[in-house]
Amino acid sequence: MRKFAVMTFRQADGLSRADAGLVGRLMNILKGGRFNKTLQPIGTVSFKEDGQQVGYILQLPDFMINWDEFSSGRRRRRLLKYLRLLEKLDIEVICIPYCCDDLPEEAMKALSEGFVVDSAYRMRILALMDSIKHLLRILKERVVGMEVGIWGADGWGGRLLAKGLAPSINQMVLGGTDEKELYGLADEILQETGLACPVTTDAAQCLKGKQLVVIADECDLGLVSGAAIVVYAGAMDLKHMRALKSHGGPLWILSGWATLPDGVVADVELLPWETLGVLQALSLREGEMDGVGHALNTVKMRGFILPEGAMTYDTFRIRYLRKRD
């Protein structure tokens, strides 16, 4: 059975605290901070029942982060060395669950020629939807009066989140660039829930003044400065992450914080994003691994992933609800 690899950012001390912020950690690496240059696996992922290894957690190599600091010859040699490691580990699927678009095109092309490469976007959005449904249950009657805007509702992620939110709220605007798709979604929501959703191709009309916002496509993030909660389902590259950090105020939710399936175990503590990568890799290889389809049904959400790190549901209750009760 061929295996998967989840590529990750970790500093030389092997930092893996659940609340360690991805953006700050990556920024430190880019500024020349300590970086683990080893090409050996950080950890392994196995089936609990028989101990069979199915995947690895690998450090994303320094030359792929600081690409322009190396000569073309050094980059080529390091890339070939890394490809040989992946072949030696019998890797078939590679998941890079964040900032995949920031990696050098030459390196990504080389990886894609020999392996299935995935950003774990679909798993991230599925986990996000699960966690947002739980958030709505926590907020209870507060949700009823919230005005909601969904920008990018004409795409897969925005559409999924809009349909997941619709049964719990009374006011929702659907926004995007494809009017036909938006009106089709509005008709579906009306038939399924009875909620009539206005449609717009103007991001300001969709987002400004809303308390709960979903962003699944590019827009001016300044439009959501007054929102209480922003569910961010857009790109996970550094440009967008810097922009999120510069727009303080709302609670920015990037994903659900998932657990591994009951039948799967890692021999190291996984960062929240690494868990999403493992789940995506398992789903990509589900047809080859007996029992994984059932195991994926046992995934639970511990809370949310924010730009600054992970937050449990209990922490959210204490931080955002206690003063209002």
GILIN-V992568 format. One record per backbone hydrogen bond with DSSP energy under -0.5 kcal/mol. NH is the residue of the N-H (numbers start at 1). CO is the residue of the C=O. E is the energy in kcal/mol with one decimal. If there is no record, write none. Layout:
NH&CO&E / NH&CO&E
//
This chain:
3&90&-2.8 / 4&54&-1.7 / 5&93&-2.6 / 6&56&-2.6 / 7&5&-0.6 / 7&95&-2.5 / 8&58&-2.4 / 10&8&-0.6 / 14&11&-2.4 / 20&17&-1.8 / 23&307&-1.0 / 25&21&-1.8 / 26&22&-2.6 / 27&23&-2.6 / 28&24&-2.0 / 29&25&-1.6 / 30&26&-2.3 / 31&27&-1.6 / 32&29&-1.6 / 33&28&-3.2 / 36&10&-0.9 / 37&35&-0.7 / 42&57&-2.9 / 43&57&-1.3 / 45&55&-2.8 / 46&265&-3.0 / 47&52&-2.4 / 48&263&-2.5 / 51&47&-1.8 / 54&45&-3.2 / 55&45&-1.7 / 56&4&-2.0 / 57&43&-2.7 / 58&6&-2.6 / 58&56&-0.6 / 59&40&-0.5 / 60&8&-3.2 / 64&61&-1.4 / 65&61&-0.7 / 65&62&-0.9 / 66&62&-2.9 / 69&66&-1.5 / 70&67&-1.3 / 75&71&-2.6 / 76&72&-2.3 / 77&73&-2.3 / 78&74&-2.6 / 79&75&-2.6 / 80&76&-2.4 / 81&77&-2.1 / 82&78&-2.2 / 83&79&-2.5 / 84&80&-2.1 / 85&81&-1.7 / 86&82&-2.2 / 87&83&-2.2 / 88&84&-2.5 / 89&85&-2.1 / 90&87&-1.2 / 91&86&-2.3 / 92&3&-3.7 / 93&3&-1.2 / 94&116&-3.5 / 95&5&-2.8 / 96&118&-2.6 / 97&95&-0.5 / 99&236&-1.4 / 102&99&-1.2 / 103&100&-1.2 / 104&64&-0.6 / 108&104&-2.4 / 109&105&-2.5 / 110&106&-1.8 / 111&107&-2.2 / 112&108&-2.6 / 113&109&-1.4 / 114&110&-0.7 / 114&111&-0.9 / 115&111&-1.8 / 116&92&-2.5 / 117&115&-0.7 / 118&94&-2.4 / 124&120&-2.2 / 125&121&-2.5 / 126&122&-2.3 / 127&123&-2.6 / 128&124&-2.4 / 129&125&-2.6 / 130&126&-2.0 / 131&127&-2.3 / 132&128&-2.4 / 133&129&-2.1 / 134&130&-1.5 / 135&131&-2.2 / 136&132&-2.4 / 137&133&-1.5 / 138&134&-2.0 / 139&135&-2.5 / 140&136&-1.6 / 142&139&-2.3 / 143&140&-1.6 / 144&140&-0.6 / 145&141&-0.7 / 146&143&-1.6 / 148&171&-2.0 / 149&212&-1.8 / 150&173&-2.6 / 151&149&-0.6 / 151&214&-3.1 / 152&150&-0.6 / 152&175&-2.1 / 153&150&-0.6 / 153&175&-2.3 / 155&152&-1.8 / 158&152&-0.6 / 159&155&-2.5 / 160&156&-2.2 / 161&157&-2.2 / 162&158&-2.5 / 163&159&-2.3 / 164&160&-1.8 / 165&161&-2.1 / 166&162&-2.2 / 167&163&-0.6 / 168&165&-2.2 / 169&165&-0.6 / 169&166&-0.9 / 170&144&-0.5 / 171&146&-0.6 / 173&148&-2.4 / 174&198&-2.8 / 175&150&-3.0 / 175&173&-0.5 / 176&200&-1.4 / 179&177&-0.8 / 182&178&-2.1 / 183&179&-2.8 / 184&180&-2.0 / 185&181&-2.3 / 186&182&-2.6 / 187&183&-2.1 / 188&184&-1.9 / 189&185&-2.6 / 190&186&-2.2 / 191&187&-2.3 / 192&188&-2.4 / 193&189&-2.8 / 194&189&-0.8 / 194&190&-1.5 / 195&189&-0.8 / 196&194&-0.5 / 197&195&-0.6 / 198&172&-0.5 / 198&196&-0.5 / 200&174&-2.1 / 203&201&-0.6 / 206&202&-1.8 / 207&203&-2.4 / 208&204&-2.2 / 210&207&-1.9 / 211&147&-1.5 / 212&147&-1.9 / 213&229&-2.4 / 214&149&-2.9 / 215&231&-2.6 / 216&151&-3.2 / 216&214&-0.6 / 221&219&-0.8 / 223&220&-1.9 / 224&221&-1.6 / 225&222&-1.2 / 227&224&-1.8 / 228&211&-2.0 / 229&211&-2.0 / 230&251&-2.8 / 231&213&-3.6 / 231&229&-0.5 / 232&230&-0.8 / 232&253&-2.9 / 233&215&-3.4 / 233&231&-0.8 / 241&237&-2.1 / 242&238&-2.8 / 243&239&-1.8 / 244&240&-2.4 / 245&241&-2.0 / 246&242&-1.6 / 247&243&-0.8 / 247&244&-0.9 / 248&246&-0.8 / 250&248&-0.5 / 251&228&-2.3 / 252&250&-0.8 / 253&230&-2.9 / 253&251&-0.6 / 254&252&-0.6 / 254&305&-3.1 / 255&305&-1.2 / 256&124&-0.6 / 257&303&-2.6 / 258&256&-0.9 / 259&300&-2.1 / 262&295&-0.5 / 264&261&-1.8 / 265&46&-2.7 / 267&44&-2.0 / 275&271&-1.8 / 276&272&-1.5 / 277&273&-1.8 / 278&274&-2.3 / 279&275&-2.5 / 280&276&-2.4 / 281&277&-2.5 / 282&278&-2.5 / 283&279&-2.1 / 284&280&-2.1 / 285&281&-1.5 / 286&283&-0.9 / 288&285&-1.9 / 289&285&-0.8 / 289&286&-0.8 / 290&288&-0.6 / 292&289&-1.6 / 295&291&-2.3 / 296&292&-2.8 / 297&293&-0.6 / 297&294&-0.9 / 298&295&-1.9 / 299&296&-1.3 / 302&257&-3.8 / 302&300&-0.5 / 303&257&-0.8 / 304&311&-3.0 / 305&255&-2.7 / 306&304&-0.5 / 306&309&-3.5 / 309&306&-1.2 / 310&18&-1.0 / 311&304&-2.8 / 313&302&-1.7 / 316&312&-2.0 / 317&313&-2.3 / 318&314&-2.3 / 319&315&-2.8 / 320&316&-2.7 / 321&316&-0.5 / 321&317&-1.8 / 322&317&-1.3 / 324&321&-1.0 / 325&321&-1.0 / 325&322&-0.9
//
